C-alpha cells in the first residue's frame, strides 16, 4: 500500500465519528480560562447539585443558572411553559425573559423546545457521523470511496433523517417531534421518564465506561445523575445547528468548581491557565480498537477487535492542554486513525502529580521514553503467541501527541479474515490477523491541535 494522507489539524467545523461523537459531556470551547465568573450557587453562577441555589436565589432549570428575584420571573416562565406542554426549555425562553426584561422575553421564544429542538444534536441534527466520514473533510471516505449515503452504511439509520423520509415507502423520522424518545409525558410532566438508564440507551461509550471498564467517577459515585450537569437547555438546543458535540455548548468543570475556590497546590498554581481540568483529573479515556469496515458493508455490523483503556492522550484545544483519544479503522488493508478531544466520566478528585506527565520530573512514561529514543510512539502492538484480547497491547499512562504524530504513532493493523457478514455476536476471535504494523496511511485530527515542540520539551520529550 502506497497511499498516505494527513488530515488538517485545525478546528474545521466537522465532527468526530459516532463512537467518539455521541458522548455526554464534552467540555465546551474555551475551557473556562481567563474569566472565572460567578461562583456556583450565586447570582449568575451555576445551580448547585439538586437544582438549588444560595439563600434568596432560585435556580432557572432551563439554563442551570442561579437568578435573583427568581420567584416572579421563574414562576411566570415555568407556568407558561408547562401549561403549553413545552417543559423546562419553555421556562428558559419565557421565564428568563420575564425576569430580565421585556425585550428578551417577548421575542420569538428562542428558548422554547418547539423552536430550538429541531436543530439540536438530539433531534434532526445528526451531522457528526457524516461530516467526519466525508472525503471533503479528510475523512475515511478517502480510503473506502464508499459515499455516506450508500445503502450499506447503516450509520445513517440513526444519523441522517433523509434516509427515513426518502425511504420507499417513507418512514416516520423518530427525530423531529420525538419527545417520547426521552419523555414519558412531555405535556403533563416533562420530567417523567428522564433517567440515567434512558440516556445510556443511546450513549454507548458511557455505558462501557460504567459496565465494561468499571471506571470510578467522583460525581457518579456521589449520586450525581446525567441531568445534574446536562441541562434541559443543552438537550433541547439553542437554535443553532452544530456540526459536532465538540462545538456545541456543554457543561464544564468550572461551571461548578469556580477557579477561586480550587485547592491551593503547585499543580493549580502552575497549570490553571494552560491545562484543562480533564488532562489531570480524568483517570482514563477509551476507544474501540480497529473497526473492520468490510463487516459494516457486508451487514455484520461495527466489528472491532476490543476496547482499550488505561491511557489519556494530550492535545491542545482552545489554548489549553486537553484529554483526547483515538480511533482506528481499516478497509481493504487501508489504514486510518483520528485523534480528537474526549471527555470520559472517569473523574477523580486527586489529579495527576508532576511525575505522571513529566519525564524530566522523575516520571517513567513509556510514550516519552520511546519518543526520546527513536522518535516513535507505539500505540498498539500485536502478540501472535497470546490468546484472545491479550494479542493487542494498548497504550498506558499519558500519551502526548507531538507535531509529527502522523508518522510517529505506530499501530498494529488488524483484519478480520472470517465472513464479514457474520453477526457480531458470532464473531470468531481467532480469525483476527495482524496484516501490517506502522503509521496510518490517513490521519485526521479534529477540534484540536498537537502539542508544540516547546510543550513536548516541557514534558521531557525532546526526541532522539
C-alpha positions in Angstrom: 0.0 0.0 0.0 1.5 3.3 -1.1 -1.3 5.7 -0.1 -0.7 8.3 2.6 -2.7 11.4 3.5 -2.7 13.7 6.5 -5.8 15.5 7.6 -5.8 19.1 8.9 -5.0 20.0 12.5 -7.4 22.9 12.8 -10.9 23.2 14.1 -12.6 22.9 10.7 -16.2 22.7 11.7 -16.5 18.9 11.3 -17.2 16.2 13.7 -16.0 13.0 15.2 -17.1 9.5 14.2 -20.2 8.3 16.1 -18.3 6.2 18.6 -16.4 9.3 19.6 -19.0 12.0 19.0 -22.2 10.6 20.6 -20.9 11.0 24.1 -22.1 13.0 27.0 -20.3 16.0 28.5 -17.5 17.1 26.2 -16.1 20.3 27.7 -17.1 23.5 26.0 -14.8 25.6 23.9 -12.6 27.9 26.0 -12.3 25.5 28.9 -13.2 28.3 31.4 -9.8 30.1 31.1 -9.4 33.7 32.0 -12.8 34.9 33.2 -13.6 33.0 36.3 -17.2 34.1 36.5 -19.6 34.0 39.5 -19.3 31.1 41.9 -21.8 28.2 41.9 -24.9 29.0 43.9 -24.5 32.8 43.5 -26.3 35.1 41.1 -25.2 34.3 37.6 -23.4 31.1 38.7 -24.3 27.5 38.1 -27.0 25.9 40.2 -25.8 23.6 42.9 -26.5 19.9 42.9 -30.2 19.1 43.0 -31.2 22.4 41.3 -30.7 24.6 44.4 -29.0 28.0 44.9 -27.9 30.0 47.9 -30.5 31.6 50.2 -32.8 34.1 48.4 -31.9 32.9 44.9 -33.7 30.5 42.6 -32.4 28.0 40.0 -33.6 28.6 36.5 -33.9 24.9 35.4 -33.7 25.8 31.8 -30.3 27.5 32.0 -29.0 25.9 35.2 -28.1 29.4 36.4 -29.0 31.0 39.8 -31.1 34.1 39.5 -32.1 36.9 41.8 -35.8 37.5 42.3 -36.5 34.2 40.6 -39.9 33.8 42.1 -41.8 36.0 39.7 -39.6 35.5 36.6 -39.2 31.8 37.0 -42.8 31.3 38.1 -44.1 33.0 35.0 -41.8 31.3 32.7 -42.3 27.8 34.0 -46.0 28.2 34.4 -46.5 29.3 30.8 -44.1 26.7 29.5 -45.6 23.7 31.3 -49.1 24.9 30.5 -48.3 24.7 26.8 -46.5 21.4 27.2 -43.1 22.8 26.4 -41.3 21.8 29.6 -38.2 23.3 31.0 -37.0 24.8 27.8 -40.1 27.0 27.7 -39.3 28.1 31.1 -35.9 29.2 30.0 -37.3 31.1 27.0 -40.1 33.0 28.7 -39.1 32.8 32.4 -35.7 34.3 31.8 -37.1 37.0 29.6 -39.8 37.9 32.2 -37.2 38.2 34.9 -34.5 40.1 32.9 -36.6 42.4 30.7 -39.4 42.5 28.3 -37.3 42.7 25.2 -35.7 39.3 25.7 -38.8 37.6 26.9 -41.2 38.8 24.3 -39.2 37.6 21.3 -39.9 34.6 19.2 -39.5 32.1 22.0 -35.9 31.3 21.2 -35.5 29.1 24.3 -38.7 27.1 23.5 -38.1 23.4 22.5 -40.6 23.7 19.6 -38.2 26.3 18.2 -34.8 25.0 19.2 -35.2 21.3 19.3 -35.4 20.6 15.5 -31.8 21.8 15.1 -30.4 20.2 18.3 -28.0 17.4 18.4 -30.7 15.2 20.0 -33.1 15.7 17.1 -32.6 16.1 13.3 -29.0 17.5 13.5 -27.1 14.2 13.4 -24.3 15.8 11.4 -21.4 14.4 13.2 -21.0 11.0 11.6 -21.5 12.3 8.1 -19.2 15.3 8.3 -16.5 13.2 10.0 -16.6 10.4 7.4 -16.8 12.6 4.3 -13.9 12.9 1.9 -14.4 16.7 1.8 -13.3 16.8 5.4 -10.3 14.4 5.0 -12.4 11.5 6.4 -12.3 7.7 6.0 -14.2 8.0 2.7 -10.9 8.9 1.0 -9.9 5.3 1.6 -13.2 3.5 1.2 -14.6 5.5 -1.7 -18.0 4.5 -0.4 -20.3 7.6 -0.1 -22.1 8.2 3.2 -25.5 7.7 1.6 -24.6 4.2 0.4 -27.4 1.9 1.5 -24.9 -0.5 3.1 -23.9 2.1 5.7 -26.5 1.7 8.5 -24.9 4.7 10.3 -27.5 6.9 8.7 -30.4 4.9 10.1 -29.9 7.0 13.2 -27.7 9.8 11.9 -29.5 11.1 8.8 -33.2 11.8 8.8 -33.3 11.9 4.9 -32.7 8.1 5.0 -36.0 7.7 6.8 -38.0 10.3 4.9 -36.8 9.2 1.4 -37.4 5.5 2.0 -39.9 3.7 -0.2 -42.4 3.7 1.4 -41.4 6.7 3.6 -40.8 6.0 7.3 -41.7 8.5 10.1 -38.4 10.0 11.3 -38.1 9.4 15.0 -36.3 12.7 15.5 -38.4 15.8 14.9 -41.2 15.9 17.5 -39.9 12.8 19.1 -40.3 14.0 22.6 -41.2 10.5 23.7 -37.7 9.3 23.0 -36.7 10.9 26.3 -40.0 12.0 28.0 -42.9 9.7 29.1 -45.3 12.6 29.4 -43.9 15.8 27.9 -47.1 17.7 28.1 -48.2 16.7 31.6 -44.9 16.0 33.5 -41.8 16.9 31.4 -39.6 15.2 34.0 -41.3 11.8 33.8 -39.1 9.1 32.3 -35.9 11.1 32.4 -33.4 8.7 33.8 -29.7 7.6 33.6 -30.9 4.4 32.0 -32.6 6.2 29.2 -29.5 8.3 28.5 -27.3 5.3 28.5 -29.6 3.5 26.0 -28.1 5.8 23.3 -24.7 6.8 24.8 -22.9 3.5 24.4 -19.5 4.9 25.4 -20.7 6.0 28.7 -22.3 2.6 29.2 -18.9 1.0 28.5 -17.2 3.3 31.0 -19.6 2.1 33.7 -20.0 -1.6 32.8 -17.1 -3.0 30.8 -14.4 -0.7 32.2 -15.9 -0.2 35.7 -14.5 3.3 35.9 -15.0 5.1 39.2 -16.2 8.7 38.9 -16.3 11.2 41.7 -19.6 12.6 40.5 -21.4 9.4 39.7 -20.2 7.8 42.9 -21.6 10.7 44.9 -25.0 10.1 43.4 -25.0 12.6 40.5 -27.1 11.7 37.5 -26.8 12.9 33.9 -29.3 15.9 34.3 -27.4 17.2 37.3 -24.8 18.6 34.9 -26.6 18.4 31.5 -29.5 20.8 31.5 -32.7 20.8 29.6 -31.5 23.8 27.6 -28.5 21.7 26.5 -30.7 18.8 25.4 -33.2 20.9 23.6 -30.5 23.0 21.8 -30.3 26.8 21.4 -31.5 27.1 17.8 -28.0 26.7 16.2 -27.2 23.7 14.1 -23.8 22.5 15.3 -21.7 20.1 13.3 -20.5 18.3 16.4 -21.0 17.9 20.1 -17.4 19.2 20.3 -18.6 22.7 19.2 -22.0 22.8 20.9 -22.4 24.4 24.4 -21.7 21.8 27.1 -21.0 21.9 30.8 -17.5 22.4 32.1 -15.9 21.7 35.5 -15.5 25.4 36.2 -19.3 25.9 36.0 -19.5 24.4 39.5 -15.9 24.5 40.7 -15.0 28.2 40.5 -11.4 28.9 39.9 -11.1 30.9 43.1 -12.5 28.0 45.1 -10.0 25.4 43.9 -7.5 24.0 46.5 -4.2 25.8 46.6 -1.4 23.5 45.4 1.5 23.6 42.9 -0.5 21.9 40.2 -3.3 24.5 40.2 -0.8 27.4 40.6 1.3 26.3 37.7 -1.3 25.0 35.2 -4.7 26.5 35.9 -4.3 28.9 32.9 -2.8 26.4 30.4 -4.2 22.9 31.2 -7.8 21.8 31.1 -9.1 20.0 34.2 -9.6 16.9 32.1 -5.9 16.4 31.5 -5.2 15.9 35.1 -8.4 14.6 36.7 -9.6 12.2 34.0 -8.3 8.7 35.0 -8.7 7.2 31.5 -10.3 7.5 28.1 -11.4 4.6 26.0 -11.6 3.5 22.4 -12.9 0.6 20.3 -9.8 -0.7 18.5 -9.5 -1.4 14.8 -13.0 -1.2 13.4 -13.4 -3.5 10.4 -15.2 -1.6 7.6 -15.8 -4.7 5.5 -18.1 -6.0 8.2 -20.1 -2.8 8.2 -20.6 -3.0 4.4 -21.5 -6.7 4.4 -24.1 -6.4 7.1 -22.1 -7.8 10.0 -22.1 -4.6 11.9 -19.5 -2.4 13.6 -16.9 -5.1 14.3 -13.9 -4.0 16.3 -11.1 -6.1 18.0 -11.7 -4.9 21.5 -11.9 -1.9 23.8 -8.7 -0.2 25.1 -8.4 2.0 28.1 -5.9 3.0 30.9 -4.4 5.9 28.9 -5.1 9.6 28.2 -3.8 11.3 25.1 -2.9 15.0 25.4 -3.7 17.6 22.7 -4.2 21.4 22.5 -7.8 22.6 22.5 -8.7 26.3 22.8 -5.2 27.2 24.2 -5.2 24.6 26.8 -3.8 21.0 27.1 -6.8 18.7 26.9 -7.5 15.0 27.2 -8.1 13.2 24.0 -8.5 9.7 22.5 -8.0 8.0 19.1 -9.9 5.7 16.9 -8.6 3.4 14.1 -10.4 1.8 11.1 -9.3 -0.4 8.3 -10.7 -1.2 4.8 -9.1 -3.3 2.1 -5.9 -3.1 4.2 -6.1 0.7 4.0 -5.5 2.2 7.5 -6.9 5.3 9.2 -6.6 7.0 12.6 -8.3 10.0 14.1 -7.3 11.9 17.2 -9.7 14.3 18.9 -10.7 15.7 22.3 -12.6 13.3 24.5 -14.4 13.6 27.9 -14.7 10.3 29.8 -16.7 10.1 33.0 -13.8 8.8 35.0 -13.1 11.9 37.1 -11.0 11.6 40.3 -10.7 14.3 42.9 -7.0 13.7 43.1 -5.3 14.8 39.9 -2.1 13.6 38.4 1.2 14.5 40.0 4.1 16.0 38.2 5.9 12.7 37.6 2.9 11.2 35.9 3.3 13.7 33.0 6.8 15.0 33.2 9.7 12.6 32.4 12.0 15.4 33.4 10.5 15.4 36.9 11.3 11.8 37.6 8.5 10.3 35.6 8.8 6.9 33.8 6.5 7.5 30.9 6.6 4.8 28.2 5.5 7.1 25.3 8.0 9.8 26.2 10.8 7.3 26.7 10.3 5.7 23.3 9.9 9.1 21.6 13.2 10.2 23.1 14.9 7.0 21.8 13.8 6.7 18.2 11.2 9.4 17.5 8.2 7.0 17.6 5.4 6.3 19.9 4.0 2.7 19.7 0.3 3.0 20.4 -0.6 -0.7 19.9 1.4 -3.9 19.5 0.4 -7.4 18.3 1.5 -10.6 20.1 0.5 -13.6 17.9 1.5 -16.0 20.6 -1.0 -14.6 23.1 -4.7 -15.6 23.1 -7.9 -13.6 22.8 -7.9 -9.9 23.6 -4.4 -10.1 25.0 -3.0 -10.3 21.5 -3.3 -6.5 21.3 -1.5 -4.3 23.9 -2.6 -0.7 24.0 -1.1 2.5 25.4 -0.8 3.2 29.1 -0.5 6.4 31.1 -0.3 9.8 29.4 0.4 9.8 25.6 1.5 13.3 24.4 0.6 14.0 20.8 3.6 15.6 19.1 3.5 17.7 15.9 4.8 14.7 13.9 2.3 12.3 15.3 1.1 11.2 11.9 4.3 9.4 11.4 5.4 9.0 15.0 2.4 7.0 16.1 2.8 3.3 15.3 -0.1 0.8 15.3 -0.7 -2.9 14.7 -3.3 -3.1 12.0 -5.7 -6.0 12.0 -8.0 -7.7 9.6 -11.0 -10.0 10.3 -10.5 -13.0 8.0 -13.8 -14.6 8.7 -17.1 -14.0 6.9 -17.7 -10.2 7.1 -21.4 -10.7 7.1 -21.2 -12.8 10.3 -23.3 -11.2 13.1 -21.2 -9.5 15.8 -22.4 -12.0 18.4 -20.9 -14.8 16.3 -17.5 -13.2 15.8 -14.7 -15.8 15.9 -11.9 -14.0 17.8 -9.3 -16.4 16.4 -9.9 -15.0 12.9 -8.3 -11.6 13.5 -4.9 -11.3 11.9 -2.2 -8.6 12.0 -1.5 -7.7 8.4 0.8 -4.7 9.0 2.4 -2.6 11.6 3.4 1.1 11.3 1.9 4.5 10.9 -1.6 5.1 9.4 -2.0 5.9 5.8 -4.6 8.5 6.5 -4.6 10.6 9.7 -7.1 13.2 10.9 -7.2 15.5 13.9 -10.5 17.3 14.7 -11.2 20.1 17.1 -7.6 20.0 18.4 -4.0 20.6 17.6 -0.9 18.6 18.5 1.3 19.7 21.3 4.0 22.2 20.3 7.7 21.3 20.4 8.0 23.6 23.4 5.2 21.7 25.2 6.8 18.4 24.4 10.1 19.7 25.8 8.4 20.8 29.0 7.3 17.2 29.4 10.8 16.0 28.9 10.1 14.7 25.4 12.9 16.1 23.4 13.1 13.4 20.6 16.1 11.3 19.6 
